[in-house]
Amino acid sequence: MAPLNVNLLKNNLIALFKEKCQKEELELCGESVVSLFNCLVQKSLDDPTNPSIQQQQQVEALIDLANERLLMYPYKDVPSCWRSLLMDASLLQAFGLLTVMEQQEAKTTTTNELGRQVIKIVDTALVVSGCPGDKRRQLTLELLNTLQSWLRPPSSGTNHHRLLTLDATAPLPTLQHPIPTLHQPPDYLWFEAHINQVPMATPLRLCGLMDHWPACSSRPWNDLDYLLQMTGDRIVPIEIGPNYTDPSWQQKMVRMEDFIHNYILSPSTTAYLAQHNLFDHIPLLANDISIPEYCYVDPKPSQWYSSAPPDVIQHAWFGPKGTVSPLHQDPYHNLLAQVVGKKYIRLYAPTLSQALYPFDGMMSNTSQVDLDSPDLDAYPLFAQAEYMECILEPGEMLYIPPKWWHYVRSLDTSFSVSFWF
């Protein structure tokens, strides 16, 4: 196993801190904030071996300030300077820990824990801030990838790999109104015509589009050891609770290994890594999938669809059996790819919205009806709402048109990827 070149990692951070453009991005935080940050950087460079307690407290104060400012705005409106400050102050804190690691003579339990602490600090800032700036982002990802590879080097030989447990004996729901299935990939122009049909597109279950994905073959995502090697020490956001409409629902940042062990392998409560841009966060996993070519068709504006996003939006969905996405609708065309496990999915046309009783306000894209136990006295029109349904198997995709209401329940431990276009 190659030793960790801590000095190289530190030199990369030093080069970033000295970049003029990086300093300019912080200017809107205010003169006092910029002055303190620059002073702390200089002190770290002048005497990197012995940061004072005051220096450490001041770095933490900058991180706290940035987090406070982020909470003052809707995320899309947060000024970039505060997101940059959160990332840079976290990298400065990581610089101090790397210095301590550098003083260790060999890889020990202590250096391992320090490496994980660096990942926790930097990864949390990456997820929360979005890490604005190409150079800052590239350096951050290189730092995280290097530490993860050092902590979990690839195993040699043909050791037996542990697989995620799937329940092959459990009875499956009986389908009353199955979604049409295409057993061969459709022609590109045919698919474009289908999604643009008037008055609206309809759902399709698609087979044969994922056979070439490493996630389904050579680097399978049902391989627990592979997932841990690639992501085990990385920090991911998870949702805890039955679903996001439940009063007990909450969000938490955890190590991927802890999520897998505590909520996938031995679940005591429901938790879900849901709608997370995992492939922007951990780009190495993006090498295991590919964006379907159908995401690059030309979708026309309609009553249900205004315009395409600037790029294909990719989200990961990873959780144990029983995770639920309540009945809701999204603004884009969606190809939902099932990599591991099975999911039951039910869909309602957008013309039936009145019968699905959407919430008012910010959750107007979510139905008040609990599909697992519908209250027909409170929501009588729901009883007459027609629907389509399917069981999505590994290696299959489901096309969900814009604004179609959909309910999703995992029948196994499940890993899915959605592509909005």
Residue, then its C-alpha position, 0 to 999 in steps of 0.5 A: m500500500a502506497p503511503l499517504n503524501v500528506n505534504l502534497l495535500k497540504n501544498n495543494l491547499i496552500a496554493l488554493f489559499k494564495e489564489k487571488c480569485q479565491k480571495e476575491e470570492l470572499e470579499l463580500c463577506g466583509e472586511s473583518v471576515v476576510s482579514l481574520f481569514n487571511c490572518l489565520v491562513q498566514k499563521s498556519l503557513d508561518d507555524p504549521t506545526n503548532p496551531s494555538i487553541q485561539q487559532q482553532q477557535q477562530v477557524e471554528a468561529l468562521i465556520d459557524l458564521a458561514n453556517e449561520r448565514l446559509l440558514m438566513y436564505p433559501y438555499k438557491d439565494v445564498p450569496s456565493c461568498w458565504r458558501s465559499l467561506l464555509m468551504d475555505a474555512s473548513l479546508l483551513q481546519a483540515f489543513g491543521l489536522l493534516t499537519v498532525m497526521e504528517q507528524q505521525e511516523a506511520k499509519t496507526t489507528t490515530t492517523n486513520e481517525l484523523g483521516r476520517q475527521v478530515i473527510k468529515i469536516v471537508d465532506t460536510a462543507l462540500v455537501v452544505s456549501g456546494c463548493p463553488g468555484d471549479k478549482r476549489r471543487q477539484l482540489t476538494l474532491e482530490l483531497l477526499n478521494t485520496l484520503q478515502s483510497w488511503l483508508r480503504p485500499p482495493s483488496s487483492g485476490t478473489n476474496h468473497h464479497r458480501l452482497l446486500t441482502l434481498d428478500a426473494t421469498a417475499p410476496l409481491p403486490t398483485l398488479q391491477h393496472p400494469i404500465p406498458t412494458l417495452h422489452q427492447p430499447p425503443d428507437y430514439l426518435w420514437f421515444e422523442a415522439h412519445i414524450n411529446q405526444v398530445p395531450m400528454a405523455t404516458p409512463l413506460r417501463l423500459c428494459g435492456l437499457m442498463d446491461h452495459w452499466p458497471a453498477c449492474s455488472s463489473r462493479p456491482w452496487n449490490d456488492l457491500d465491500y465495493l460500496l464501502q471501499m468507494t464511499g465508506d468514510r464519506i459523509v452523506p445526507i440521509e432522511i430519518g422517518p417514515n417519509y417527509t410528510d411525517p412529523s417525526w421526519q428529520q435529516k442527518m449527516v452520517r458516514m456511509e458505512d454507519f448508514i449501511h450498518n445501522y439502517i441497511l443491514s440492521p435497521s431499527t428505524t427507517a432511513y433513506l439516502a434520498q434525492h441526493n446528487l451523489f454523483d456530483h458529490i462522489p464522481l467516482l460512482a458516476n463511472d459506474i452508470s451512464i446517462p441514458e441517450y433518451c435524456y437528450v431528446d428535444p422535449k417540447p413545452s406543454q401544459w405540464y412542462s415548461s422547460a428542460p433543466p440546464d443539464v440532466i439532473q441525477h439523483a441517488w436513492f438508497g435505502p432498506k426495504g420499506t422506504v417510501s416516497p409519498l405520492h408527489q409530482d415533479p416538474y421534469h421528464n424522469l427516467l428512474a433506473q433501478v440498480v439494486g432491489k425492486k420497487y413498487i410504483r403507482l402513478y396518476a395522471p396530472t389531470l387527476s390532481q383534484a382527486l389527490y388532494p395536494f397540500d397547500g403552500m410549499m408542499s403543493n407537489t405532494s398529496q395528502v392521501d396516504l396510499d398505504s392507508p387512504d382515509l376515504d372519508a376525508y378524501p372521497l374523490f381518491a377512491q375513483a382516481e384511475y392509476m397505473e402501476c409496476i414493479l420495477e426490477p433491477g436493470e429496468m427503467l421507468y419513464i415518468p412524464p412531467k407532473w405525473w403523480h407517483y408513489v414509490r415503495s421499496l420491496d427490497t434493499s434498493f438503489s436507484v438513480s433518477f435522471w430528470f431532463 
